[in-house]
């Protein structure tokens, strides 16, 4: 059969008073609020991004309009005609030198290009007297220029329709209107755009941190309230158990008195002159039963009265040596070999409780062993925490008892009372140790107690001084 293993850790977490799904439901409100606020933050970020793009386009559009207005005002200065190519070309060069965002520009009169600077303009169908269109990373803007300085630009009034105002379609009289066309580099606004993007990201990051802090504080508040409720429930349970412990200890104590009376009466019957052999034998059985009951009551009282440990500096090597010396006679009488591997270590523990643990483990191993078997005791102090290990070659623990061996009155033998390992567990719980059990039927049992704390290195020097 495969060996059975059981690991016991001290003081499990308090059992929640509500189902697990109830715990998760408590956090639905902050989680839902976080999702909603995060969605609003994302929506704000997307809207802000589109606003930045619109702002970028509007800025270039206004620049194109200003360029056209400046060209219109400059081309009509003096007595020259607007069709003069040299004058228009010179003016475009001047404007291009002062407008780093302009990639190209052209001046068109009667449908023909009179002057142009920069890269070739993309081919467009400009069927309106003014407009703009984005072509790749360029924004192409075109505007009408007056033929004379006194001419008024008369644009048709916009008509509001269901789908919005229509484009300003060129009329027959506007078919030959002079146009100035300018292509602006969209990347020229990257500096301003990046600044706004950084500002948006900074605001978003601050908002996200605020959301995380708010949701975290909300969830922590719920967790604290639940923890306080569980703590109160655990405190009530412990108080109830403490009351039961005192009641059981009192009952056991009071039971010992009538047991003593029964034992005394049986002894008197046995000691009477002329008592028949049958009565004497029954009186002896009563005395033995009373002794066994009193012994078990004493062990139960000892188990019930286990309290908080009184930690002190304990010499582990000396403690084990004293216990092994006393129990050596029992092992020799049972013809069981006792082997020790003990490393020197000073421990921080309750000496009496640690002594009980070692004695209980050794007696359990002795009970499970047969003549010729070996019981090994190890005290491993090679790591920062010390480990105590007791290993035997006995009958092992039945598989159906492995999960219950640390409970009171659970035993695999007829003579056992089931309190030995229960006391070991109680002591381990109080000290914060862990218990690891490895067992297999007819292959022995190994119990390891890990996490034994070392004593303060200065405590030995202080005690010697």
C-alpha positions as CSV (number, residue, x, y, z in Angstrom):
1,X,0.0,0.0,0.0
2,X,1.1,3.6,-0.6
3,X,2.2,5.4,2.6
4,X,-0.3,7.8,4.1
5,X,0.8,11.4,4.9
6,X,-0.8,14.0,7.1
7,X,0.5,17.5,7.7
8,X,-0.9,19.5,10.6
9,X,-0.4,23.3,10.7
10,X,-1.2,25.2,13.9
11,X,-4.3,27.3,14.5
12,X,-6.3,27.3,11.2
13,X,-8.1,30.4,10.2
14,X,-11.5,31.0,11.7
15,X,-14.3,29.3,9.7
16,X,-16.4,32.0,8.0
17,X,-19.9,32.4,9.3
18,X,-21.3,32.6,5.7
19,X,-20.8,30.6,2.6
20,X,-17.8,31.3,0.3
21,X,-20.0,32.9,-2.3
22,X,-21.3,35.3,0.3
23,X,-17.8,36.6,0.8
24,X,-17.3,37.3,-2.9
25,X,-20.7,39.0,-3.1
26,X,-19.6,41.5,-0.5
27,X,-17.0,42.8,-3.0
28,X,-19.4,43.0,-5.9
29,X,-20.3,46.6,-5.1
30,X,-16.7,48.0,-5.1
31,X,-15.8,45.9,-8.1
32,X,-18.8,47.1,-10.1
33,X,-18.1,50.7,-9.0
34,X,-14.5,50.3,-10.1
35,X,-15.6,48.9,-13.5
36,X,-18.0,51.7,-14.1
37,X,-15.6,54.4,-13.1
38,X,-12.8,52.8,-15.2
39,X,-15.2,52.7,-18.2
40,X,-15.9,56.4,-17.7
41,X,-12.2,57.1,-17.5
42,X,-11.6,55.2,-20.7
43,X,-14.5,57.0,-22.4
44,X,-13.0,60.3,-21.2
45,X,-9.6,59.3,-22.6
46,X,-11.1,58.4,-26.0
47,X,-13.1,61.6,-26.2
48,X,-10.0,63.6,-25.1
49,X,-8.0,61.9,-27.9
50,X,-10.5,62.8,-30.6
51,X,-10.7,66.3,-29.2
52,X,-6.9,66.6,-29.5
53,X,-7.1,65.4,-33.1
54,X,-9.9,67.9,-33.9
55,X,-7.9,70.6,-32.2
56,X,-4.9,69.7,-34.3
57,X,-7.0,69.9,-37.5
58,X,-8.7,73.1,-36.5
59,X,-5.4,74.7,-35.7
60,X,-4.0,73.9,-39.1
61,X,-7.2,75.0,-40.8
62,X,-7.0,78.3,-39.0
63,X,-3.4,78.6,-40.1
64,X,-4.5,77.9,-43.7
65,X,-7.2,80.6,-43.5
66,X,-4.7,83.1,-42.1
67,X,-2.3,82.2,-44.8
68,X,-4.9,82.9,-47.5
69,X,-6.0,86.2,-45.9
70,X,-2.4,87.4,-45.6
71,X,-1.8,86.4,-49.3
72,X,-5.0,88.1,-50.3
73,X,-4.0,91.3,-48.5
74,X,-0.5,91.3,-49.8
75,X,-1.3,90.5,-53.4
76,X,-3.5,93.6,-53.7
77,X,-0.9,96.0,-52.3
78,X,0.4,98.5,-55.0
79,X,-0.8,98.7,-58.6
80,X,0.3,95.2,-59.8
81,X,-2.2,92.8,-61.1
82,X,-2.9,89.6,-59.2
83,X,-2.1,87.6,-62.4
84,X,1.5,88.7,-62.2
85,X,3.4,85.3,-61.8
86,X,6.6,86.8,-60.5
87,X,4.9,88.8,-57.8
88,X,2.8,85.9,-56.7
89,X,5.9,83.6,-56.8
90,X,7.9,86.0,-54.7
91,X,5.1,86.4,-52.2
92,X,4.7,82.6,-51.8
93,X,8.4,82.3,-51.2
94,X,8.3,84.9,-48.5
95,X,5.3,83.2,-46.8
96,X,6.9,79.7,-47.1
97,X,10.1,80.9,-45.4
98,X,8.0,82.1,-42.5
99,X,5.8,79.1,-42.2
100,X,7.8,75.9,-41.4
101,X,4.6,73.9,-41.3
102,X,3.8,74.6,-44.9
103,X,5.0,71.8,-47.3
104,X,3.7,73.3,-50.5
105,X,1.5,76.2,-51.8
106,X,0.1,77.3,-55.1
107,X,-1.8,80.3,-56.5
108,X,-4.4,79.5,-59.2
109,X,-6.1,82.0,-61.5
110,X,-8.7,81.0,-64.1
111,X,-8.1,77.3,-63.3
112,X,-4.3,77.6,-64.1
113,X,-1.5,77.6,-61.6
114,X,0.3,81.0,-61.7
115,X,2.9,80.4,-58.9
116,X,3.9,77.4,-56.7
117,X,6.4,76.5,-54.0
118,X,7.4,73.3,-52.2
119,X,6.4,69.8,-53.2
120,X,3.8,69.2,-55.9
121,X,0.3,69.5,-54.6
122,X,-1.8,66.3,-54.6
123,X,-4.5,66.2,-57.3
124,X,-7.8,67.3,-55.9
125,X,-11.3,68.0,-57.3
126,X,-12.0,71.3,-55.7
127,X,-15.7,71.8,-56.6
128,X,-16.2,74.3,-53.8
129,X,-15.0,77.9,-53.5
130,X,-13.2,77.0,-50.2
131,X,-12.6,73.9,-48.2
132,X,-10.0,71.5,-46.8
133,X,-9.2,67.9,-47.0
134,X,-6.7,65.6,-45.3
135,X,-4.4,63.6,-47.7
136,X,-2.1,61.3,-45.8
137,X,-0.1,63.5,-43.3
138,X,-1.1,66.7,-45.1
139,X,-4.0,69.0,-44.7
140,X,-4.8,70.8,-48.0
141,X,-6.6,74.1,-47.6
142,X,-7.9,76.2,-50.4
143,X,-9.5,79.6,-50.2
144,X,-10.9,82.2,-52.8
145,X,-8.8,85.4,-53.5
146,X,-10.5,88.6,-54.6
147,X,-9.7,89.8,-58.1
148,X,-9.7,93.5,-57.1
149,X,-9.0,95.2,-53.8
150,X,-12.5,96.5,-53.7
151,X,-14.3,93.3,-54.5
152,X,-16.4,91.8,-51.8
153,X,-16.4,88.1,-51.2
154,X,-20.0,87.0,-51.4
155,X,-20.6,83.6,-50.1
156,X,-24.0,81.9,-50.4
157,X,-25.8,81.7,-47.0
158,X,-25.7,78.2,-45.5
159,X,-28.8,76.2,-45.8
160,X,-29.6,74.0,-42.9
161,X,-30.9,70.6,-44.0
162,X,-31.5,67.3,-42.4
163,X,-27.9,66.1,-43.1
164,X,-26.3,69.5,-42.2
165,X,-25.2,72.4,-44.4
166,X,-24.2,71.5,-47.9
167,X,-20.8,72.3,-49.3
168,X,-20.2,75.7,-50.9
169,X,-20.4,74.7,-54.5
170,X,-18.8,77.0,-56.9
171,X,-21.3,79.0,-58.9
172,X,-20.8,79.9,-62.6
173,X,-19.5,83.3,-61.7
174,X,-17.0,81.8,-59.3
175,X,-15.7,79.2,-61.8
176,X,-12.7,81.4,-62.5
177,X,-12.2,82.7,-59.0
178,X,-8.5,82.9,-58.0
179,X,-7.6,80.3,-55.4
180,X,-4.7,80.0,-53.0
181,X,-4.0,76.4,-52.1
182,X,-1.7,75.4,-49.2
183,X,-0.7,72.0,-48.0
184,X,0.2,71.9,-44.3
185,X,2.2,69.2,-42.6
186,X,0.1,67.5,-39.9
187,X,3.3,66.5,-38.0
188,X,4.2,70.1,-37.5
189,X,1.8,70.2,-34.6
190,X,3.3,67.2,-32.9
191,X,5.0,69.3,-30.3
192,X,1.7,70.9,-29.2
193,X,-0.1,67.6,-29.6
194,X,2.4,65.7,-27.6
195,X,2.1,68.2,-24.8
196,X,-1.6,67.8,-24.7
197,X,-1.3,64.0,-24.9
198,X,1.1,64.1,-21.9
199,X,-1.3,66.3,-20.0
200,X,-4.1,63.9,-20.8
201,X,-2.0,60.9,-19.7
202,X,-1.0,62.6,-16.5
203,X,-4.6,63.4,-15.7
204,X,-5.6,59.8,-16.6
205,X,-2.9,58.3,-14.4
206,X,-3.9,60.5,-11.4
207,X,-7.5,59.6,-11.9
208,X,-6.6,55.9,-12.2
209,X,-4.6,56.0,-9.0
210,X,-7.5,57.8,-7.3
211,X,-9.8,55.0,-8.5
212,X,-7.5,52.3,-7.3
213,X,-7.1,54.0,-3.9
214,X,-10.8,54.5,-3.5
215,X,-11.7,50.9,-4.5
216,X,-8.9,49.5,-2.4
217,X,-10.0,51.5,0.6
218,X,-13.6,50.4,0.1
219,X,-12.6,46.7,-0.2
220,X,-10.3,47.0,2.8
221,X,-13.1,48.4,4.8
222,X,-15.3,45.5,3.9
223,X,-12.5,43.1,4.7
224,X,-11.9,44.7,8.0
225,X,-15.6,44.5,8.9
226,X,-15.7,40.8,8.0
227,X,-12.5,40.1,9.8
228,X,-13.9,41.9,12.9
229,X,-17.1,39.8,12.6
230,X,-15.1,36.5,12.2
231,X,-12.9,37.5,15.1
232,X,-15.9,38.1,17.3
233,X,-17.3,34.8,16.3
234,X,-14.0,33.0,17.0
235,X,-13.8,34.7,20.4
236,X,-17.3,33.6,21.2
237,X,-16.4,30.0,20.1
238,X,-13.2,30.0,22.2
239,X,-15.1,31.3,25.2
240,X,-17.7,28.5,24.8
241,X,-14.9,25.9,24.5
242,X,-13.2,27.3,27.5
243,X,-16.4,27.0,29.5
244,X,-16.9,23.4,28.3
245,X,-13.3,22.6,29.2
246,X,-13.7,23.9,32.7
247,X,-17.0,22.0,33.0
248,X,-15.5,18.8,31.8
249,X,-12.5,19.2,34.1
250,X,-14.8,19.8,37.0
251,X,-16.9,16.7,36.2
252,X,-13.8,14.6,35.8
253,X,-12.4,15.9,39.1
254,X,-15.7,15.2,40.9
255,X,-15.9,11.7,39.3
256,X,-12.6,10.7,40.9
257,X,-14.1,11.0,44.4
258,X,-16.7,8.2,44.0
259,X,-14.2,6.1,42.1
260,X,-11.9,6.4,45.1
261,X,-14.8,5.4,47.4
262,X,-15.6,2.4,45.2
263,X,-12.0,1.3,45.1
264,X,-11.8,1.6,48.9
265,X,-15.0,-0.5,49.4
266,X,-13.6,-3.1,47.0
267,X,-10.4,-3.2,49.0
268,X,-12.3,-3.7,52.2
269,X,-14.3,-6.6,50.7
270,X,-11.1,-8.2,49.4
271,X,-9.3,-7.8,52.8
272,X,-12.2,-9.3,54.9
273,X,-11.5,-12.6,56.6
274,X,-13.3,-15.6,55.2
275,X,-14.3,-13.9,52.0
276,X,-15.0,-16.5,49.3
277,X,-12.6,-16.7,46.3
278,X,-15.3,-15.5,43.8
279,X,-16.0,-12.3,45.8
280,X,-12.3,-11.7,46.2
281,X,-11.7,-12.0,42.5
282,X,-14.6,-9.7,41.7
283,X,-13.3,-7.1,44.2
284,X,-9.9,-7.3,42.6
285,X,-11.5,-6.6,39.2
286,X,-13.3,-3.6,40.6
287,X,-10.1,-2.3,42.0
288,X,-8.3,-2.7,38.6
289,X,-11.2,-1.0,36.7
290,X,-11.3,1.9,39.2
291,X,-7.5,2.3,38.8
292,X,-7.8,2.4,35.0
293,X,-10.7,4.9,35.1
294,X,-8.8,7.1,37.6
295,X,-5.7,7.0,35.4
296,X,-7.7,8.1,32.3
297,X,-9.4,10.8,34.3
298,X,-6.0,12.1,35.4
299,X,-4.8,12.2,31.8
300,X,-8.0,13.9,30.7
301,X,-7.6,16.5,33.4
302,X,-4.0,17.1,32.3
303,X,-5.1,17.5,28.7
304,X,-8.0,19.9,29.7
305,X,-5.7,22.0,31.8
306,X,-3.0,22.6,29.2
307,X,-2.6,26.3,29.0
308,X,-0.4,28.8,27.3
309,X,3.3,27.8,27.2
310,X,5.8,29.5,29.5
311,X,8.7,30.0,27.1
312,X,12.2,29.6,28.5
313,X,15.7,28.7,27.3
314,X,15.8,24.8,27.1
315,X,18.8,22.7,26.4
316,X,17.4,20.3,23.8
317,X,20.3,17.8,24.0
318,X,20.1,17.5,27.8
319,X,16.3,17.3,27.8
320,X,16.3,14.4,25.3
321,X,19.1,12.7,27.1
322,X,17.2,12.7,30.4
323,X,14.0,11.4,28.8
324,X,15.9,8.6,26.9
325,X,17.7,7.5,30.0
326,X,14.5,7.1,31.9
327,X,12.7,5.3,29.0
328,X,15.6,3.1,28.1
329,X,14.5,0.4,30.7
330,X,11.1,0.2,28.9
331,X,12.7,-0.2,25.5
332,X,15.1,-2.8,26.8
333,X,12.2,-4.7,28.4
334,X,10.3,-4.7,25.1
335,X,13.5,-5.7,23.2
336,X,13.2,-2.6,21.0
337,X,16.4,-0.8,20.0
338,X,16.6,2.9,20.6
339,X,18.9,4.9,18.3
340,X,19.6,8.7,18.7
341,X,21.0,11.4,16.5
342,X,20.9,14.5,18.6
343,X,22.6,17.8,17.6
344,X,23.3,20.4,20.4
345,X,20.6,23.1,20.3
346,X,19.2,25.5,22.8
347,X,15.4,25.9,22.2
348,X,12.8,28.5,23.1
349,X,10.0,26.5,24.5
350,X,8.0,25.4,27.5
351,X,10.2,22.7,29.0
352,X,7.5,20.6,30.6
353,X,5.3,20.7,27.4
354,X,8.3,19.7,25.3
355,X,9.0,16.9,27.6
356,X,5.4,15.7,27.3
357,X,5.7,15.7,23.5
358,X,8.8,13.7,23.4
359,X,7.5,11.1,26.0
360,X,4.2,10.7,24.1
361,X,5.9,10.2,20.8
362,X,8.4,7.7,22.2
363,X,5.7,5.7,24.0
364,X,3.5,5.6,20.9
365,X,6.5,4.3,18.9
366,X,7.3,1.7,21.6
367,X,3.6,0.5,21.6
368,X,3.6,0.1,17.8
369,X,7.0,-1.7,17.7
370,X,7.7,-5.4,18.0
371,X,10.7,-7.1,19.5
372,X,13.7,-6.5,17.3
373,X,12.4,-3.2,15.8
374,X,14.3,0.1,16.0
375,X,13.1,3.5,17.1
376,X,15.2,6.4,16.0
377,X,15.1,9.9,17.6
378,X,16.7,12.8,15.6
379,X,17.2,16.4,16.7
380,X,18.2,18.3,13.6
381,X,19.7,21.7,14.3
382,X,21.4,22.2,10.9
383,X,18.9,24.9,9.8
384,X,17.7,28.1,11.4
385,X,14.7,26.3,12.9
386,X,15.2,23.0,14.7
387,X,13.3,19.8,13.8
388,X,12.5,16.9,16.1
389,X,11.8,13.5,14.4
390,X,10.8,10.2,15.9
391,X,10.8,7.2,13.5
392,X,9.8,3.6,14.2
393,X,9.5,0.3,12.3
394,X,6.2,-0.7,13.8
395,X,2.7,-1.6,12.6
396,X,1.9,1.9,11.3
397,X,-1.4,3.7,11.6
398,X,-4.5,2.3,9.8
399,X,-5.4,4.4,6.7
400,X,-8.9,5.1,8.2
401,X,-7.4,6.7,11.3
402,X,-4.7,8.9,9.7
403,X,-6.9,11.9,9.3
404,X,-8.1,11.6,12.9
405,X,-5.1,10.6,15.0
406,X,-4.7,14.1,16.4
407,X,-8.2,14.1,17.8
408,X,-8.8,13.1,21.5
409,X,-9.8,9.5,22.2
410,X,-8.8,8.3,18.7
411,X,-6.5,5.3,19.1
412,X,-5.5,2.2,17.2
413,X,-4.8,0.1,20.2
414,X,-7.0,-1.5,22.9
415,X,-4.8,-0.2,25.7
416,X,-4.4,3.4,24.4
417,X,-6.6,6.3,25.5
418,X,-6.1,8.4,22.4
419,X,-4.8,11.5,24.3
420,X,-1.1,11.2,23.5
421,X,-1.1,12.7,20.0
422,X,-3.9,15.1,21.0
423,X,-1.6,16.5,23.6
424,X,1.2,16.7,21.0
425,X,-1.1,18.7,18.7
426,X,-2.2,21.1,21.5
427,X,1.4,21.8,22.5
428,X,2.4,22.3,18.8
429,X,-0.5,24.7,18.3
430,X,0.5,26.7,21.3
431,X,4.1,27.0,20.2
432,X,3.5,27.5,16.5
433,X,5.1,24.3,15.4
434,X,4.1,22.1,12.5
435,X,3.6,18.4,12.6
436,X,4.2,16.1,9.6
437,X,3.2,12.5,9.8
438,X,4.3,9.7,7.4
439,X,3.0,6.2,7.9
440,X,2.2,3.0,6.1
441,X,0.7,-0.3,7.4
442,X,3.4,-2.7,8.7
443,X,6.1,-0.2,7.5
444,X,6.4,2.1,10.5
445,X,5.6,5.7,11.3
446,X,7.6,8.9,11.2
447,X,6.5,12.0,13.0
448,X,8.4,15.3,12.4
449,X,7.8,18.4,14.5
450,X,9.3,21.4,12.7
451,X,9.6,25.0,13.5
452,X,11.2,24.7,16.9
453,X,12.7,28.2,17.6
454,X,16.2,28.6,18.8
455,X,16.8,30.4,22.1
456,X,18.3,33.9,22.1
457,X,22.1,33.4,21.8
458,X,22.6,35.9,24.6
459,X,20.3,34.0,27.0
460,X,22.9,31.3,27.7
461,X,25.6,33.8,28.5
462,X,23.2,35.6,30.8
463,X,22.2,32.4,32.6
464,X,25.9,31.4,33.0
465,X,26.8,34.8,34.4
